[in-house]
């Protein structure tokens, strides 16, 4: 491969927080490092704001399709989301209090977590709608950007979908970027919105949606996938390694997986398995090797994307 241009260098190295990336960045003058950081931060903020506005606009239309009021959403809910971002600490305090109230009044909630989720589904939906404005876009968008660099075809499995910001951004940038997508989440309002949003953005996308009533349920997956994205899901499962092993049974030989395996703190509310680092063993057993950390997400690959990543990382240091 030839020498990487500045844009490619930032694109690849920006995703690959490895020893190679650290060495390359440290070799730059401090002023250049700061300039690159400021430029990238401004680009990310602009990107996330555009994504946020698009999703809010579609959420208004979704409220109408649900039989609700798009006017109320725009007039009351959107300003509330904007205020909640500016007052995030207060919003988080209220969120915690709300969950403790549900725990207090829903007996044996750990045995009936779907009821627990259903009782707070609209509250969770509002929180999810605030993510890009809260500076969390990197954890959703950049894994998909990495996947597009490493894979010739994206057949996506988005497990624990929430609002699929990364998938939405990929389709907005290039409607042909993804050939097929499978969503897996609980049968709640945000899952209905995810399907509504993707069908409007990409009517020709081959889309399958699994709506579960039990987070530990094994969905009946069909075709193989080349890209697995899974954020904020494993800590909600009783046996996350068992579920991941099942899911990896549908992984293509050339596959990239980007997962959230961070420690999620205390065992409280729906976080019934907060320390999920041990699930990496399932990836290792399936032949995956670590390639990159993107935000709080960790990337693992096998086959062609693993080789492509190694080539790009090596070439960026020349």
C-alpha positions in Angstrom: 0.0 0.0 0.0 1.1 3.5 -0.7 1.6 6.4 1.7 -1.7 7.4 3.5 -2.9 10.9 2.8 -3.8 13.1 5.8 -7.5 12.3 5.7 -6.9 8.6 5.5 -4.3 8.9 8.3 -6.7 10.6 10.6 -9.5 8.3 9.6 -7.6 5.1 10.3 -5.5 6.2 13.2 -8.4 8.0 14.8 -10.1 4.6 15.1 -7.1 2.6 16.1 -6.1 3.5 19.7 -3.3 1.0 19.7 0.4 1.2 20.5 1.0 2.0 16.9 -1.4 5.0 17.0 0.2 6.3 20.2 3.7 6.1 18.8 2.6 7.9 15.6 0.8 10.7 17.4 3.6 11.2 19.9 6.0 11.7 17.0 4.0 14.8 15.9 4.9 18.3 17.2 2.6 19.3 20.1 1.1 22.1 18.2 0.1 19.8 15.4 -1.4 17.3 17.9 -3.5 20.0 19.4 -4.7 21.4 16.0 -5.7 17.9 14.9 -7.6 17.3 18.2 -9.5 20.6 17.9 -10.3 20.0 14.3 -11.6 16.5 14.9 -13.6 17.6 18.0 -15.3 20.4 15.9 -16.1 17.9 13.1 -17.5 15.4 15.6 -19.7 18.0 17.3 -21.1 19.2 13.9 -21.7 15.6 12.7 -23.5 14.7 16.0 -25.7 17.8 15.9 -26.8 17.0 12.3 -27.5 13.4 13.3 -29.4 14.5 16.4 -31.6 16.9 14.5 -32.4 14.3 11.9 -33.4 11.7 14.5 -35.6 14.3 16.4 -37.4 15.2 13.2 -38.1 11.6 12.5 -39.2 11.0 16.1 -41.8 13.7 15.6 -43.2 11.8 12.6 -43.0 8.6 14.6 -45.2 10.1 17.3 -47.8 10.9 14.7 -47.6 7.3 13.3 -48.2 6.1 16.9 -51.4 8.1 17.1 -49.8 10.8 19.2 -49.0 14.5 18.6 -46.0 15.6 16.6 -46.8 19.2 17.7 -46.5 18.3 21.4 -43.3 16.5 20.7 -41.7 19.5 18.9 -43.1 22.1 21.3 -42.5 20.3 24.7 -40.3 17.2 24.4 -37.6 18.6 22.2 -37.0 21.7 24.5 -37.0 19.3 27.5 -34.3 17.2 25.8 -32.2 20.3 25.1 -32.5 21.4 28.8 -31.7 17.9 30.0 -28.4 17.9 28.1 -27.4 21.2 29.7 -28.5 19.9 33.1 -27.3 16.4 32.7 -26.4 15.8 36.3 -29.9 16.7 37.4 -31.4 14.5 34.7 -29.2 11.6 35.9 -30.3 12.1 39.5 -33.9 12.0 38.4 -33.3 8.9 36.3 -31.7 7.1 39.3 -34.5 8.1 41.6 -37.1 7.0 39.0 -35.5 3.5 38.8 -35.4 3.1 42.5 -39.1 4.0 42.7 -39.9 1.3 40.1 -37.7 -1.2 42.0 -39.6 -0.3 45.2 -43.0 -0.9 43.7 -42.4 -3.8 41.3 -41.8 -6.9 43.5 -39.2 -9.4 42.3 -38.3 -7.1 39.5 -35.2 -9.1 38.6 -37.5 -12.0 37.8 -39.6 -9.9 35.6 -37.2 -7.4 34.0 -39.3 -7.0 30.9 -42.1 -5.5 33.0 -39.5 -3.2 34.6 -38.3 -2.0 31.2 -41.9 -1.6 29.9 -42.8 0.6 32.9 -40.0 3.0 32.0 -39.8 2.7 28.2 -40.8 6.3 27.4 -38.4 7.6 29.9 -35.6 5.5 28.4 -36.6 6.7 25.0 -36.2 10.3 25.9 -32.7 9.6 27.3 -31.7 7.8 24.1 -32.9 10.7 22.1 -30.4 12.9 23.9 -27.3 10.8 23.2 -25.7 12.7 20.2 -26.3 16.1 21.9 -24.6 14.7 25.0 -21.3 14.0 23.1 -21.9 10.2 22.9 -22.0 10.0 19.1 -18.5 8.7 18.8 -19.5 5.4 20.4 -22.1 4.8 17.8 -20.8 6.5 14.6 -17.1 5.6 14.5 -17.5 1.8 14.9 -19.5 1.9 11.6 -16.9 4.1 10.0 -14.3 1.6 11.0 -16.4 -1.3 9.6 -16.8 0.5 6.3 -13.0 0.8 6.0 -12.3 -2.8 6.9 -15.2 -4.6 5.2 -16.3 -4.6 1.5 -19.9 -5.5 2.5 -21.8 -4.6 5.7 -24.4 -7.1 6.7 -25.1 -5.7 10.2 -26.3 -7.3 13.4 -27.1 -4.5 15.8 -27.7 -6.4 19.1 -29.5 -4.4 21.8 -30.2 -1.7 19.2 -31.7 1.2 21.2 -31.7 4.0 18.7 -29.2 2.8 16.0 -27.3 6.1 15.5 -24.3 4.5 13.9 -26.4 2.6 11.3 -28.5 5.7 10.6 -25.3 7.8 10.0 -23.9 5.2 7.7 -27.1 5.1 5.6 -27.3 8.9 5.5 -23.7 9.1 4.2 -24.3 6.3 1.7 -27.6 4.6 1.3 -25.8 1.6 -0.3 -23.3 1.3 2.6 -25.3 -1.5 4.3 -26.7 -4.4 2.3 -28.7 -6.0 5.2 -29.4 -5.2 8.8 -30.8 -7.2 11.7 -32.0 -5.5 14.9 -32.4 -7.2 18.2 -34.0 -5.5 21.1 -36.9 -5.7 23.6 -40.4 -5.0 22.3 -40.5 -1.4 23.5 -41.1 2.0 21.9 -37.5 2.6 21.0 -37.4 -0.6 19.0 -40.6 0.4 17.0 -38.9 3.8 16.4 -35.7 2.2 15.1 -37.6 0.1 12.5 -39.8 3.2 11.6 -36.7 5.3 11.1 -34.7 2.8 9.0 -37.6 1.9 6.8 -38.0 5.7 6.0 -34.3 6.3 5.5 -33.6 3.2 3.4 -36.7 1.6 2.0 -34.7 -0.9 0.0 -32.6 -2.1 2.9 -33.1 -5.7 3.8 -34.2 -5.3 7.3 -35.1 -7.9 10.0 -36.3 -6.9 13.5 -36.4 -9.3 16.4 -38.6 -7.9 19.3 -38.0 -9.9 22.5 -40.0 -10.1 25.7 -37.0 -11.5 27.6 -33.5 -10.0 27.2 -31.9 -13.4 27.7 -34.0 -14.9 24.9 -32.0 -16.3 21.9 -33.5 -14.7 18.7 -33.9 -16.9 15.7 -31.2 -15.5 13.6 -31.0 -16.5 10.0 -28.3 -15.2 7.7 -24.7 -14.5 8.7 -23.4 -11.1 9.5 -20.1 -9.3 8.7 -20.4 -6.6 11.4 -21.7 -7.0 14.9 -22.4 -3.8 16.9 -23.5 -4.3 20.5 -23.6 -1.5 23.0 -25.2 -1.4 26.5 -26.6 -4.9 26.3 -24.3 -7.5 27.9 -24.6 -6.0 31.4 -28.4 -6.6 31.2 -28.1 -10.3 30.6 -27.9 -13.1 33.1 -25.4 -15.1 31.0 -23.9 -12.7 28.5 -21.2 -15.2 27.4 -23.7 -17.8 26.5 -25.7 -15.3 24.4 -22.5 -14.0 22.6 -21.4 -17.6 21.8 -24.8 -18.2 20.2 -24.6 -14.9 18.2 -21.1 -15.6 17.0 -22.4 -18.9 15.5 -23.8 -16.6 12.8 -20.7 -14.6 12.2 -19.1 -14.6 8.7 -15.6 -15.9 8.4 -14.6 -12.3 7.6 -16.2 -10.4 10.4 -15.7 -7.3 12.7 -17.3 -7.1 16.1 -17.5 -3.9 18.1 -18.8 -4.4 21.6 -19.2 -2.5 24.9 -17.3 -4.6 27.4 -16.6 -1.8 30.0 -17.4 -2.4 33.7 -20.8 -0.8 34.4 -20.3 -0.3 38.1 -22.4 -1.7 40.9 -25.0 -4.4 40.4 -28.1 -2.3 40.6 -31.3 -1.8 38.7 -31.1 -3.6 35.3 -27.3 -4.1 35.5 -27.5 -7.6 36.7 -24.0 -8.5 35.2 -22.1 -5.2 35.3 -18.6 -6.7 34.9 -18.7 -8.3 31.4 -15.0 -8.3 30.5 -15.0 -12.1 30.7 -17.1 -12.4 27.5 -13.9 -11.7 25.5 -13.2 -15.4 25.9 -16.0 -16.2 23.5 -14.4 -14.0 20.9 -11.0 -15.5 21.4 -12.5 -19.0 21.1 -14.2 -18.0 17.8 -10.8 -16.9 16.3 -11.2 -13.1 16.8 -8.3 -10.8 17.7 -8.4 -7.3 19.2 -8.0 -4.6 16.6 -9.1 -1.2 18.0 -10.8 0.7 20.8 -13.3 3.3 19.5 -14.6 5.5 22.3 -15.7 3.1 25.0 -16.1 0.3 22.5 -13.7 -2.5 21.8 -13.2 -4.0 18.3 -12.4 -7.6 17.4 -11.9 -9.1 14.0 -11.1 -12.3 12.2 -10.3 -13.1 8.5 -10.0 -10.3 6.0 -10.8 -7.3 8.3 -8.1 -8.4 10.7 -5.5 -8.5 7.9 -6.7 -5.1 6.4 -6.4 -3.5 9.8 -2.9 -4.7 10.3 -1.9 -3.4 6.9 -3.4 0.0 7.5 -1.9 0.4 10.9 1.6 -0.6 9.7 1.3 1.7 6.6 0.3 4.7 8.7 3.7 4.5 10.5 5.8 4.7 7.3 
